[in-house]
Each structure stands twice: as structure tokens, then as C-alpha cells.
Amino acid sequence: MWAALIDYFQRYPAQEKIARLLIRNGLSIREGKVYSGEVELADSALGRAAGVDRRIVAATVRTIEANAALHRVFANFQPTLHLKEVAPALGWGVIEIVPDNASRPGILAGVSSVISREGISIRQAVVDDPDFSDAPRLFIVTERPVPAGLIPEMQKVAGVKSVTVS
């Protein structure tokens, strides 16, 4: 489905930039406007963020609203809080997993199993979508930093290329 969304914009590279920005940030389209949750965003701000003119933002919104399939998807996006940057300040741990193949099933299950055997609770897990990220990662925020001794166990999980703990 993701590929179909982006493929729709292949003829319009500037609009594709806006569509990717909307998807990456969970920005929705409602009644001709772009929203982050309930906050309406200015076309000029979105254009600057994507490196295009604000008129391209308006054109992209019109394109999305004119296509029922696109609109059904873009109207329902929601932004998500990502705790990885604030976790250390709260005394929590952060694990970054680089997969050898981000589409391989079981990476999250395997790593979370290693963490749970240590009796550590996971507060959040965020996975980059391989269709929208050139270098997808899995980020796991834990209730406390994980012991360094768990790194080799996580590295043994099928599909894990590397592990960074902070």
C-alpha cells in the first residue's frame, strides 16, 4: 500500500516530497488543510520543511483530496510521540537496532524477549518503515537502562545487524 501511495506522486516530484513529509510526520489532510493532530499547519512552513514552494503544498492537498483512496489514508494519519531523545533525561534506556533486512519478521519479538528475560519493561518501541526510510531502525525505550551484558544476546537475534545502547 505504501508503495502505491508514493507511486501516485512519481509524476510530481515536488508533491512527492510533501507526501513523504506528511507520512513521516503523521500529518493529516482535512478540509483542504494540513494538521498535526488538532493543530493546523501553514503551507509556507510545510513548504520550507520539504524544500518546495508553499503552492506545491496546496497542490498536493488538492491532489490527495481529489483521490478517494489517497484521501482515506491521509485523512487518518496521527502524529506519534517518540521518546528516544528524552529517555536518558528520565532515567530510561534506549536501544537502537539496525536490521540486516527491515522486512524480516521477528526482530522486535526476539529483542523484546531478551529484554523481558532481564525483567525490564519496555515503555515504547518504534520501527522505521523500510518504504520511507533509507536506513530503517528499531528504537526501544526501556524503563531503565539495559545492562551491557544483554548486547551480545540481542546481536544474536535473527535479523539484527547491530545494537547500540544508551
Contacts in CASP RR format, 6 or more apart in sequence:
PFRMAT RR
TARGET T0000
AUTHOR 0000-0000-0000
METHOD contacts of the structure
MODEL  1
MWAALIDYFQRYPAQEKIARLLIRNGLSIREGKVYSGEVELADSALGRAA
GVDRRIVAATVRTIEANAALHRVFANFQPTLHLKEVAPALGWGVIEIVPD
NASRPGILAGVSSVISREGISIRQAVVDDPDFSDAPRLFIVTERPVPAGL
IPEMQKVAGVKSVTVS
1 73 0 8 1.000
2 23 0 8 1.000
2 129 0 8 1.000
2 131 0 8 1.000
2 132 0 8 1.000
3 131 0 8 1.000
5 19 0 8 1.000
5 23 0 8 1.000
5 70 0 8 1.000
5 73 0 8 1.000
6 16 0 8 1.000
6 19 0 8 1.000
6 20 0 8 1.000
6 131 0 8 1.000
8 19 0 8 1.000
8 67 0 8 1.000
8 70 0 8 1.000
9 15 0 8 1.000
9 16 0 8 1.000
9 19 0 8 1.000
9 60 0 8 1.000
9 63 0 8 1.000
10 16 0 8 1.000
12 59 0 8 1.000
12 60 0 8 1.000
12 63 0 8 1.000
14 52 0 8 1.000
14 53 0 8 1.000
14 56 0 8 1.000
15 56 0 8 1.000
15 59 0 8 1.000
15 60 0 8 1.000
15 63 0 8 1.000
17 50 0 8 1.000
17 51 0 8 1.000
17 52 0 8 1.000
17 56 0 8 1.000
18 46 0 8 1.000
18 47 0 8 1.000
18 50 0 8 1.000
18 52 0 8 1.000
18 56 0 8 1.000
18 57 0 8 1.000
18 60 0 8 1.000
19 60 0 8 1.000
19 64 0 8 1.000
20 50 0 8 1.000
20 132 0 8 1.000
21 27 0 8 1.000
21 46 0 8 1.000
21 49 0 8 1.000
21 50 0 8 1.000
22 28 0 8 1.000
22 29 0 8 1.000
22 34 0 8 1.000
22 60 0 8 1.000
22 74 0 8 1.000
22 77 0 8 1.000
23 77 0 8 1.000
23 132 0 8 1.000
24 132 0 8 1.000
25 36 0 8 1.000
25 79 0 8 1.000
26 36 0 8 1.000
26 77 0 8 1.000
26 78 0 8 1.000
26 79 0 8 1.000
26 80 0 8 1.000
27 34 0 8 1.000
27 35 0 8 1.000
27 36 0 8 1.000
27 41 0 8 1.000
27 46 0 8 1.000
27 77 0 8 1.000
27 79 0 8 1.000
28 34 0 8 1.000
28 35 0 8 1.000
28 37 0 8 1.000
28 74 0 8 1.000
28 75 0 8 1.000
28 76 0 8 1.000
28 77 0 8 1.000
28 78 0 8 1.000
29 35 0 8 1.000
29 61 0 8 1.000
29 64 0 8 1.000
29 65 0 8 1.000
29 71 0 8 1.000
29 74 0 8 1.000
29 75 0 8 1.000
30 75 0 8 1.000
32 61 0 8 1.000
32 62 0 8 1.000
32 65 0 8 1.000
33 40 0 8 1.000
33 41 0 8 1.000
33 61 0 8 1.000
34 40 0 8 1.000
34 41 0 8 1.000
34 43 0 8 1.000
34 46 0 8 1.000
34 57 0 8 1.000
34 61 0 8 1.000
35 41 0 8 1.000
36 79 0 8 1.000
37 78 0 8 1.000
37 79 0 8 1.000
42 54 0 8 1.000
43 54 0 8 1.000
43 55 0 8 1.000
43 57 0 8 1.000
43 58 0 8 1.000
44 54 0 8 1.000
44 57 0 8 1.000
46 54 0 8 1.000
46 57 0 8 1.000
47 53 0 8 1.000
47 54 0 8 1.000
47 56 0 8 1.000
47 57 0 8 1.000
50 56 0 8 1.000
50 57 0 8 1.000
63 70 0 8 1.000
64 70 0 8 1.000
64 71 0 8 1.000
64 74 0 8 1.000
65 71 0 8 1.000
80 126 0 8 1.000
82 124 0 8 1.000
82 126 0 8 1.000
82 139 0 8 1.000
83 92 0 8 1.000
83 123 0 8 1.000
83 124 0 8 1.000
83 141 0 8 1.000
84 94 0 8 1.000
84 96 0 8 1.000
84 126 0 8 1.000
84 139 0 8 1.000
84 141 0 8 1.000
87 93 0 8 1.000
87 94 0 8 1.000
87 123 0 8 1.000
87 141 0 8 1.000
88 94 0 8 1.000
88 166 0 8 1.000
91 144 0 8 1.000
91 145 0 8 1.000
92 123 0 8 1.000
92 141 0 8 1.000
92 142 0 8 1.000
92 143 0 8 1.000
92 144 0 8 1.000
92 145 0 8 1.000
93 141 0 8 1.000
93 142 0 8 1.000
93 143 0 8 1.000
93 144 0 8 1.000
93 145 0 8 1.000
93 146 0 8 1.000
93 165 0 8 1.000
93 166 0 8 1.000
94 139 0 8 1.000
94 140 0 8 1.000
94 141 0 8 1.000
94 142 0 8 1.000
94 165 0 8 1.000
94 166 0 8 1.000
95 111 0 8 1.000
95 115 0 8 1.000
95 139 0 8 1.000
95 140 0 8 1.000
95 142 0 8 1.000
95 146 0 8 1.000
95 154 0 8 1.000
95 163 0 8 1.000
95 164 0 8 1.000
95 165 0 8 1.000
96 137 0 8 1.000
96 138 0 8 1.000
96 139 0 8 1.000
96 163 0 8 1.000
96 164 0 8 1.000
96 165 0 8 1.000
96 166 0 8 1.000
97 107 0 8 1.000
97 111 0 8 1.000
97 137 0 8 1.000
97 138 0 8 1.000
97 139 0 8 1.000
97 140 0 8 1.000
97 154 0 8 1.000
97 160 0 8 1.000
97 162 0 8 1.000
97 163 0 8 1.000
98 135 0 8 1.000
98 137 0 8 1.000
98 160 0 8 1.000
98 161 0 8 1.000
98 162 0 8 1.000
98 163 0 8 1.000
98 164 0 8 1.000
99 107 0 8 1.000
99 136 0 8 1.000
99 137 0 8 1.000
99 138 0 8 1.000
99 159 0 8 1.000
99 160 0 8 1.000
99 161 0 8 1.000
100 159 0 8 1.000
100 160 0 8 1.000
100 161 0 8 1.000
101 159 0 8 1.000
102 127 0 8 1.000
102 128 0 8 1.000
102 130 0 8 1.000
102 133 0 8 1.000
102 136 0 8 1.000
103 130 0 8 1.000
104 158 0 8 1.000
104 159 0 8 1.000
106 157 0 8 1.000
106 158 0 8 1.000
106 159 0 8 1.000
107 138 0 8 1.000
107 157 0 8 1.000
107 158 0 8 1.000
107 159 0 8 1.000
107 160 0 8 1.000
108 125 0 8 1.000
108 127 0 8 1.000
108 138 0 8 1.000
110 157 0 8 1.000
110 158 0 8 1.000
111 138 0 8 1.000
111 140 0 8 1.000
111 154 0 8 1.000
111 157 0 8 1.000
111 160 0 8 1.000
112 122 0 8 1.000
112 125 0 8 1.000
112 140 0 8 1.000
114 150 0 8 1.000
114 153 0 8 1.000
114 154 0 8 1.000
114 157 0 8 1.000
115 122 0 8 1.000
115 140 0 8 1.000
115 142 0 8 1.000
115 146 0 8 1.000
115 150 0 8 1.000
115 154 0 8 1.000
116 122 0 8 1.000
118 146 0 8 1.000
118 147 0 8 1.000
118 150 0 8 1.000
120 142 0 8 1.000
120 143 0 8 1.000
120 144 0 8 1.000
120 146 0 8 1.000
121 142 0 8 1.000
121 143 0 8 1.000
122 140 0 8 1.000
122 141 0 8 1.000
122 142 0 8 1.000
122 143 0 8 1.000
123 141 0 8 1.000
123 142 0 8 1.000
123 143 0 8 1.000
124 139 0 8 1.000
124 140 0 8 1.000
124 141 0 8 1.000
125 138 0 8 1.000
125 139 0 8 1.000
125 140 0 8 1.000
125 141 0 8 1.000
126 138 0 8 1.000
126 139 0 8 1.000
127 136 0 8 1.000
127 137 0 8 1.000
127 138 0 8 1.000
127 139 0 8 1.000
128 135 0 8 1.000
128 136 0 8 1.000
128 137 0 8 1.000
128 138 0 8 1.000
129 136 0 8 1.000
130 136 0 8 1.000
145 165 0 8 1.000
145 166 0 8 1.000
146 165 0 8 1.000
148 165 0 8 1.000
150 165 0 8 1.000
151 163 0 8 1.000
151 165 0 8 1.000
154 160 0 8 1.000
154 163 0 8 1.000
155 162 0 8 1.000
155 163 0 8 1.000
END
